[in-house]
Amino acid sequence: MKVLKSQSGMSLIEVMIAVSILSVISLSVVLLNKNMNKSVKDAEKKSDIDLILRDIASYLNDKNSCSATFAGMIIPAPGGPTAPGKAFLPSIRTINDSGLVVPIARLAVKDITGLTTNQVVINGMHVERKTDTAGQADTFVLKVTFVKNPRGANGNARSRDTVMRNFVVKELPLRLDNCSRNMAVTNNSVIPVVPAPSCGTGQPLGQVFTFHSGAAVDNKNYYSVQVCRSCALKAEISGCL
């Protein structure tokens, strides 16, 4: 059978094969470029998230900043393995040079609906009480929700589905103290020697404070006071361990 030749000297079959090969190569290049761009963006997102997590951890490793962030929070007991007790945390806080507790703006929860920047932001923070253990402080974790690129390159809001696909949740272990505080008091009205207060099954905190009522010498009442920490009863977060 004779093979028809084009004027350029190539057969139609050869032209078709060349076009097919070029199409496959072009498609492969497009897919490779797309995958590379996705990999770069994923790496950038992971790097940004890791930087923020390290920033949070550095503040929480400082007991003053940690206590400023969590002290006074009331976190309910978990209702089971699938229902941990949790409470919302609006921001990480610290103590400034004036001794005031202040939020750290870059480590605060942001509403993505009002953002015009294309970056990783904290979209949620919750403290979860994972265990309710008698006789000791409970186990807590901080769950931080990040979202990358809440808006497109042109500044327009992305679709809800696109934003939801960009959510990442990370956990940081916490060492919080939710054991209760109480005072043990003893007194003696005869001699200025007062038996040391007992915390029972609790743990004494600080030194014993002793004072007297200031009445006449023969009728003075002498008191000793000891602050006690008891994990038999759970209360609000008093600070970080």
Beta strands, then each sheet from edge to edge (+ up, - down):
strand 1: 85-88
strand 2: 91-95
strand 3: 101-108
strand 4: 120-129
strand 5: 140-148
strand 6: 167-174
strand 7: 176-188
strand 8: 203-212
strand 9: 222-240
sheet 1: 1+ 4- 5+ 6-
sheet 2: 2+ 3-
sheet 3: 7+ 9- 8+
end
